[in-house]
Structure formats: structure tokens, C-alpha cells
Amino acid sequence: MRDVIALKNALSWTGHYPPERTRAADPGVDEDLTWGLSGFQRDFGLAHDGYSLPGGETETRLNQIIQPMIQAAAQLGAIRATFALN
């Protein structure tokens, strides 16, 4: 269940899943997830199989793309928090 939620969140970072749908933390597979995963695989030249297996090429590529985004967002949050304290 948590894997589906994590996949939805990751795809939302890349623009392949509606961010407003991630707030519900719904562990179900929905049409947006199916289309988002398919679109991500197509856009990044991956096997277009509709699956994201742990340690597989889709998960690996997603992580490569979103990790820098997450780190930048965390740094920005830390900077904003520093200014808010001053």
C-alpha cells in the first residue's frame, strides 16, 4: 500500500500524477496512476510495461530525477525557516 502512495508522490514530482490527488494518501491504483506511470515510462524511454518494481528501471529513474528536486525543496525550506526566525 505504501508503495503505491510513494509512487503517486514520486510521479507528482515529475508532473505525471496530479499533486492534489496525492494529499488523499489513497493506496489504490487509479486511472491517473496508470496513465502517469505509462507517460513517465514513455517520456524517459523506459520499458513501457506499466509496472514499477522495487529496484527496477522505472523506480531507479524516478529516484534519480526526484532526489535532487527533494533536496532543493528541503534546502529552500531550511532557508525560509532561517529567515522566518530572524
Contact map, one row per residue, 1 for C-alpha under 8 A:
11111000000000000000000000110000000000000000000000000000000000000000000000000000000000
11111100000000000000000000100000000000000000000000000000000000000000000000000000000000
11111110000000000000000000100000000000000000000000000000000000000000000000000000000000
11111111000000000000000000111000000000000000000000000000000000000000000000000000000000
11111111100000000000010011100000000000000000000000000000000000000000000000000000000000
01111111110000000000000000000000000000000000000000000000000000000000000000000000000000
00111111111000000000000000000000000000000000000000000000000000000000000000000000000000
00011111111100001000010000000000100000000000000000000000000000000000000000000000000000
00001111111110001010010000000000000000000000000000000000000000000000000000000000000000
00000111111111000000000000000000000000000000000000000000000001100100000000000000000000
00000011111111111000000000000000000110010000000000000000000001000000000000000000000000
00000001111111111110010000000000000000000000000000000000000000000000000000000000000000
00000000111111111010000000000000000000000000000000000000000000000100100000000000000000
00000000011111111000000000000000000000000000000000000000000000001100000000000000000000
00000000001111111100000000000000000000000000000000000000000000000000000000000000000000
00000000001111111100000000000000001110110000000000000000000000000000000000000000000000
00000001101111111110100000000001100100000000000000000000000000000000000000000000000000
00000000000100111111110000000001000000000000000000000000000000000000000000000000000000
00000000100110001111111000000000000000000000000000000000000000000000000000000000000000
00000000000000000111111100000000000000000000000000000000000000000000000000000000000000
00000000000000001111111110000000000000000000000000000000000000000000000000000000000000
00001001100100000111111111000000000000000000000000000000000000000000000000000000000000
00000000000000000011111110000000000000000000000000000000000000000000000000000000000000
00000000000000000001111111000000000000000000000000000000000000000000000000000000000000
00001000000000000000111111100000000000000000000000000000000000000000000000000000000000
00001000000000000000010111110000000000000000000000000000000000000000000000000000000000
11111000000000000000000011111000000000000000000000000000000000000000000000000000000000
10010000000000000000000001111100000000000000000000000000000000000000000000000000000000
00010000000000000000000000111110110000000000000000000000000000000000000000000000000000
00000000000000000000000000011111110000000000000000000000000000000000000000000000000000
00000000000000000000000000001111111000000000000000000000000000000000000000000000000000
00000000000000001100000000000111111100000000000000000000000000000000000000000000000000
00000001000000001000000000001111111110000000000000000000000000000000000000000000000000
00000000000000000000000000001111111111000000000001000000000000000000000000000000000000
00000000000000010000000000000011111111100000000000000000000000000000000000000000000000
00000000001000011000000000000001111111110000000000000000000000000000000000000000000000
00000000001000010000000000000000111111111000000001110000000000000000000000000000000000
00000000000000000000000000000000011111111100000111000000000000000000000000000000000000
00000000000000010000000000000000001111111110000000000000000000000000000000000000000000
00000000001000010000000000000000000111111111000000000000000000000000000000000000000000
00000000000000000000000000000000000011111111111101000000010000000000000000000000000000
00000000000000000000000000000000000001111111111100000000000000000000000000000000000000
00000000000000000000000000000000000000111111110000000000000000000000000000000000000000
00000000000000000000000000000000000000011111110000000000000000000000000000000000000000
00000000000000000000000000000000000000001111111100000000000000000000000000000000000000
00000000000000000000000000000000000000001111111100000000110000000000000000000000000000
00000000000000000000000000000000000000001100111110000000000000000000000000000000000000
00000000000000000000000000000000000001001100111111000000000000000000000000000000000000
00000000000000000000000000000000000001000000001111100000000000000000000000000000000000
00000000000000000000000000000000010011001000000111110000000000000000000000000000000000
00000000000000000000000000000000000010000000000011111000010000000000000000000000000000
00000000000000000000000000000000000010000000000001111101111000000000000000000000000000
00000000000000000000000000000000000000000000000000111111111000000000000000000000000000
00000000000000000000000000000000000000000000000000011111001000000000000000000000000000
00000000000000000000000000000000000000000000000000001111101100000000000000000000000000
00000000000000000000000000000000000000000000000000011111111100000000000000000000000000
00000000000000000000000000000000000000000000010000011011111110000000000000000000000000
00000000000000000000000000000000000000001000010000111001111111000000000000000000000000
00000000000000000000000000000000000000000000000000011111111111100000000000000000000000
00000000000000000000000000000000000000000000000000000011111111110000000000000000000000
00000000000000000000000000000000000000000000000000000000111111111000000000000000000000
00000000011000000000000000000000000000000000000000000000011111111100000000000000000000
00000000010000000000000000000000000000000000000000000000001111111110000000000000000000
00000000000000000000000000000000000000000000000000000000000111111111000000000000000000
00000000000001000000000000000000000000000000000000000000000011111111100000000000000000
00000000010011000000000000000000000000000000000000000000000001111111110000000000000000
00000000000000000000000000000000000000000000000000000000000000111111111000000000000000
00000000000000000000000000000000000000000000000000000000000000011111111100000000000000
00000000000010000000000000000000000000000000000000000000000000001111111110000000000000
00000000000000000000000000000000000000000000000000000000000000000111111111000000000000
00000000000000000000000000000000000000000000000000000000000000000011111111100000000000
00000000000000000000000000000000000000000000000000000000000000000001111111110000000000
00000000000000000000000000000000000000000000000000000000000000000000111111111000000000
00000000000000000000000000000000000000000000000000000000000000000000011111111100000000
00000000000000000000000000000000000000000000000000000000000000000000001111111110000000
00000000000000000000000000000000000000000000000000000000000000000000000111111111000000
00000000000000000000000000000000000000000000000000000000000000000000000011111111100000
00000000000000000000000000000000000000000000000000000000000000000000000001111111110000
00000000000000000000000000000000000000000000000000000000000000000000000000111111111000
00000000000000000000000000000000000000000000000000000000000000000000000000011111111100
00000000000000000000000000000000000000000000000000000000000000000000000000001111111110
00000000000000000000000000000000000000000000000000000000000000000000000000000111111111
00000000000000000000000000000000000000000000000000000000000000000000000000000011111111
00000000000000000000000000000000000000000000000000000000000000000000000000000001111111
00000000000000000000000000000000000000000000000000000000000000000000000000000000111111
00000000000000000000000000000000000000000000000000000000000000000000000000000000011111
